[in-house]
Amino acid sequence: MNNIGKGKAGEKLASNYLKNRGYRILEENYKVSFGEIDIIAEKSNYICFIEVKCRKSNRYGTPEEALTTYKRNKIIKVAQFYIKKKNIKDKYFRFDVIAILLDKNLLKEIKHITNAFIQ
């Protein structure tokens, strides 16, 4: 499985994981000219901007360690744009990471890190 296939598989696993825990998926692969957010979901009074990181091993670090400062800043900018465009008010916002570890293309571990970083 190449990196694109691995990423898409990871995003599908993450989406199902969230749905099974009561999240409502608002957007998947939300793209604008200056960035993208893998999943935007809502639960309770929170809008969650979620980055999915998927790896086949921890050899070069855990999936969540792959989220760079540059990528975090891009996610924040896209989230700000989304909030303004959708005119969202009276909601809380947070940035989560879903870290997925695969073993022979099968799910080995999934970790949901809420409030993984702040604006």
Wavefront OBJ file of the C-alpha trace (Angstrom):
o trace
v 0.000 0.000 0.000
v 1.467 3.363 -1.012
v 1.331 6.484 1.153
v -1.802 7.851 -0.541
v -3.633 4.548 -0.107
v -2.442 4.303 3.481
v -3.612 7.850 4.173
v -7.066 7.255 2.660
v -7.431 3.980 4.580
v -6.427 5.762 7.782
v -8.953 8.543 7.197
v -11.725 5.990 6.624
v -10.805 4.163 9.846
v -10.741 7.475 11.724
v -14.121 8.528 10.337
v -15.717 5.232 11.380
v -14.052 5.463 14.794
v -15.535 8.931 15.337
v -19.021 7.969 14.130
v -19.021 4.990 16.509
v -18.292 7.403 19.368
v -21.133 9.786 18.611
v -19.398 12.361 16.434
v -21.209 13.826 13.445
v -18.908 14.170 10.453
v -19.316 17.618 8.884
v -16.539 17.452 6.289
v -13.946 14.995 5.063
v -10.854 16.199 3.209
v -11.903 19.831 3.449
v -9.593 21.654 1.014
v -8.932 25.279 0.262
v -6.107 26.796 -1.761
v -3.839 27.150 1.279
v -4.404 23.855 3.070
v -6.607 20.973 4.071
v -8.186 19.381 7.118
v -8.722 15.619 7.088
v -11.944 15.559 9.128
v -14.190 18.218 10.614
v -16.621 16.740 13.118
v -19.069 17.879 15.757
v -19.855 16.430 19.155
v -21.791 18.136 21.907
v -20.957 21.812 21.594
v -17.549 21.281 19.942
v -16.419 21.593 16.357
v -13.333 19.370 16.067
v -10.688 19.865 13.401
v -8.991 16.496 13.121
v -5.703 15.535 11.527
v -5.258 11.831 10.811
v -1.762 10.369 10.912
v -1.224 6.781 9.827
v 1.963 4.713 9.974
v 2.958 1.107 9.379
v 5.447 1.135 12.247
v 6.940 3.319 14.947
v 10.415 2.900 13.459
v 10.653 6.596 12.568
v 8.426 7.848 15.374
v 4.788 7.502 16.291
v 2.081 8.683 13.897
v 1.236 11.688 16.060
v 4.887 12.788 16.078
v 4.635 13.254 12.302
v 2.509 16.384 12.765
v 4.909 19.272 12.210
v 4.566 22.848 13.416
v 4.169 23.904 9.783
v 1.249 21.502 9.300
v -0.366 22.580 12.596
v -0.217 26.218 11.492
v -1.829 25.359 8.151
v -4.625 23.456 9.913
v -5.253 26.443 12.192
v -5.498 28.806 9.189
v -7.902 26.495 7.360
v -9.991 26.120 10.532
v -10.194 29.906 10.940
v -11.342 30.186 7.322
v -13.950 27.444 7.810
v -15.355 29.073 10.963
v -15.657 32.432 9.215
v -17.076 31.000 5.974
v -19.701 28.932 7.798
v -20.419 31.818 10.217
v -20.154 29.469 13.187
v -21.011 31.021 16.522
v -21.811 29.694 19.988
v -19.551 26.643 19.576
v -16.262 25.617 21.090
v -13.406 24.559 18.831
v -10.549 22.160 19.278
v -7.774 20.505 17.308
v -7.475 16.735 17.601
v -5.164 14.111 16.155
v -6.116 10.547 15.399
v -2.978 8.407 15.281
v -3.308 5.067 13.533
v -0.785 2.257 13.535
v -1.200 -0.500 10.952
v 0.276 -3.991 10.911
v 0.222 -5.679 7.504
v -2.450 -3.166 6.418
v -4.693 -4.120 9.351
v -5.521 -1.843 12.252
v -3.137 -2.427 15.135
v -3.811 0.682 17.232
v -5.903 3.835 17.065
v -5.347 6.735 19.441
v -7.577 9.820 19.629
v -5.738 12.773 21.111
v -8.197 15.536 21.956
v -6.876 19.088 22.201
v -3.648 17.863 20.622
v -2.561 21.429 19.980
v -3.923 24.915 20.498
v -4.203 28.018 18.399
l 1 2 3 4 5 6 7 8 9 10 11 12 13 14 15 16 17 18 19 20 21 22 23 24 25 26 27 28 29 30 31 32 33 34 35 36 37 38 39 40 41 42 43 44 45 46 47 48 49 50 51 52 53 54 55 56 57 58 59 60 61 62 63 64 65 66 67 68 69 70 71 72 73 74 75 76 77 78 79 80 81 82 83 84 85 86 87 88 89 90 91 92 93 94 95 96 97 98 99 100 101 102 103 104 105 106 107 108 109 110 111 112 113 114 115 116 117 118 119
